[in-house]
Amino acid sequence: AEQVARAVVRALAEIGAPVRFTVAVLRVDGDRVVPLETNDLHTFVGQPVEYSFRRGEGDGLETVRLNLNPIAVTGELVTIDAEIEGALPGANGAILVSHSTRIVASRKATSVLAATAGTPPAGYRFQVTPDF
């Protein structure tokens, strides 16, 4: 066997328009909703950005990951692929949460995404506000 190195020319990567997400994180315990923090996440069209956390340990471990991917900006609208995955503590062990959705939002319009389980619901709510 012989190993030969050869150069490969590829097209330059294109960077899309900049997009900023303001993500407010709220704790949900039934009817009680408590704001926890607000973060600004910066990315470009076509490039996903992620917010995640890990809280507690053992049977009380909570993990949640929010992935936001702005796939297109058309005029005053942005199309976003959003995905939530995580594990929340439950009476009989961890409850897995996973769902994805496509959001079409105007500039500075807030969309709500939830990572909750049970009745009454317990977990987290994300308020996502895009600016582009």
C-alpha positions as CSV (number, residue, x, y, z in Angstrom):
1,A,0.0,0.0,0.0
2,E,1.1,3.5,-0.8
3,Q,-0.2,6.7,0.7
4,V,-0.3,9.8,-1.5
5,A,-1.3,13.3,-0.4
6,R,-3.1,15.4,-3.0
7,A,-4.6,18.8,-2.7
8,V,-8.4,19.2,-3.2
9,V,-9.9,22.5,-4.1
10,R,-13.3,23.3,-2.6
11,A,-15.7,26.1,-3.0
12,L,-15.4,28.8,-0.3
13,A,-17.9,28.5,2.5
14,E,-20.7,31.1,2.3
15,I,-21.8,32.9,5.4
16,G,-25.4,33.8,5.6
17,A,-27.0,36.9,7.1
18,P,-26.5,37.5,10.8
19,V,-29.3,36.4,13.1
20,R,-29.5,37.2,16.9
21,F,-31.9,35.2,19.2
22,T,-32.9,36.5,22.6
23,V,-33.8,33.4,24.6
24,A,-35.6,33.8,27.9
25,V,-35.6,30.7,30.1
26,L,-38.5,30.2,32.5
27,R,-39.1,27.5,35.1
28,V,-42.6,25.9,34.9
29,D,-44.2,24.2,37.9
30,G,-47.9,23.8,37.2
31,D,-49.5,27.3,37.0
32,R,-46.4,28.9,38.5
33,V,-43.9,30.3,35.9
34,V,-40.6,31.8,37.2
35,P,-38.2,33.7,34.8
36,L,-34.6,32.4,35.3
37,E,-32.4,34.2,32.8
38,T,-32.2,35.8,29.4
39,N,-29.4,35.1,26.8
40,D,-28.4,36.6,23.5
41,L,-27.3,33.9,21.0
42,H,-25.6,35.1,17.7
43,T,-25.3,33.1,14.6
44,F,-25.7,33.2,10.8
45,V,-28.4,31.9,8.4
46,G,-27.6,28.2,7.9
47,Q,-25.5,27.9,11.1
48,P,-27.2,26.4,14.2
49,V,-26.8,27.8,17.7
50,E,-27.5,26.0,20.9
51,Y,-28.4,26.7,24.5
52,S,-28.2,23.9,27.0
53,F,-27.9,23.2,30.7
54,R,-27.5,20.4,33.2
55,R,-28.9,20.8,36.7
56,G,-29.0,18.5,39.7
57,E,-27.8,15.0,40.1
58,G,-29.0,11.5,40.6
59,D,-32.8,11.1,40.4
60,G,-33.2,14.9,40.3
61,L,-31.0,15.4,37.2
62,E,-32.4,17.8,34.6
63,T,-30.8,18.2,31.2
64,V,-32.2,20.3,28.4
65,R,-30.8,21.4,25.0
66,L,-32.4,23.9,22.7
67,N,-31.0,24.0,19.1
68,L,-32.0,26.9,16.8
69,N,-31.1,26.9,13.1
70,P,-32.2,29.9,11.1
71,I,-32.6,28.4,7.6
72,A,-33.8,31.4,5.6
73,V,-34.5,35.1,5.9
74,T,-37.0,36.4,3.4
75,G,-37.9,40.0,3.7
76,E,-39.2,40.6,7.2
77,L,-39.5,36.8,8.0
78,V,-37.1,34.3,9.3
79,T,-37.6,30.5,9.1
80,I,-36.1,28.6,12.0
81,D,-35.8,24.9,12.7
82,A,-36.0,24.5,16.4
83,E,-35.3,21.3,18.4
84,I,-35.6,20.5,22.1
85,E,-34.1,17.4,23.7
86,G,-33.7,16.6,27.4
87,A,-34.5,14.6,30.4
88,L,-36.6,15.7,33.4
89,P,-37.1,14.0,36.7
90,G,-40.3,12.1,37.1
91,A,-42.0,10.0,39.8
92,N,-40.8,6.7,38.1
93,G,-37.4,7.9,36.8
94,A,-36.3,10.2,34.1
95,I,-38.8,11.5,31.5
96,L,-37.3,12.0,28.1
97,V,-38.4,15.1,26.2
98,S,-37.7,15.5,22.4
99,H,-39.5,17.5,19.7
100,S,-38.8,19.7,16.8
101,T,-40.7,22.4,15.1
102,R,-40.4,24.9,12.2
103,I,-41.0,28.5,13.1
104,V,-41.7,31.3,10.7
105,A,-41.4,34.6,12.6
106,S,-41.2,38.3,11.9
107,R,-38.5,40.5,13.4
108,K,-38.7,40.6,17.2
109,A,-41.8,38.4,17.4
110,T,-41.6,36.0,20.3
111,S,-42.2,32.2,19.9
112,V,-42.7,29.9,22.9
113,L,-41.1,26.4,23.0
114,A,-41.7,24.1,26.0
115,A,-39.7,21.3,27.6
116,T,-42.3,20.1,30.1
117,A,-43.7,16.8,31.3
118,G,-46.5,15.6,33.5
119,T,-49.8,16.9,34.7
120,P,-49.6,19.6,35.9
121,P,-46.6,20.4,33.6
122,A,-43.2,20.8,35.1
123,G,-40.0,21.7,33.3
124,Y,-38.9,24.7,31.3
125,R,-40.3,27.2,28.7
126,F,-38.2,29.1,26.2
127,Q,-39.3,32.4,24.7
128,V,-37.3,32.9,21.5
129,T,-37.2,36.3,19.9
130,P,-35.2,36.6,16.6
131,D,-33.6,39.8,15.2
132,F,-32.0,39.9,11.8
